Amino acid sequence: MARKLTLMVAEDVYTGLQRVVGKRKISRFIEDLVRPHVVRTKLGAAYAEMAADEEREKEALEWSEATIGDADDEAR
């Protein structure tokens, strides 16, 4: 369900939003910017799903094993 929210912004900010984003797209633009900061995602579930993908885990392990030697070549 969408809810109406009234915001006050400076005139130049509003003009910039209209110019860059478009008059009918400001709400969506602001929501997309704000969402990651205020809506909790289910990272634990996403990580568990990734870990359950055996092929992906196998490829990740192969990649990490192949690149571990690169760390020895770095200057300290």
C-alpha positions, 0 to 999 in steps of 0.5 A: 500500500502506498502512503502520501508523504509531504516533503519540503525542499528548497526551490533549486532542489525541486527544480533540479529534481524536475529537470533531472528525474522528471515531474512524474518520477520524483516520488519513485526516485526518492523512494529508491534512494531512501529504501535501502536505508530504512527497509531491512532486507533479509540478508540472512536468508539471502546468504543461506540461499547462496550457500545452498547453491553448491555449484556456486560455492564450488566455483567460489572456492576454486576462485579463492584457492586460485587467487590466494597465491596472489597475496604472497606477491604483494609488497609489504 
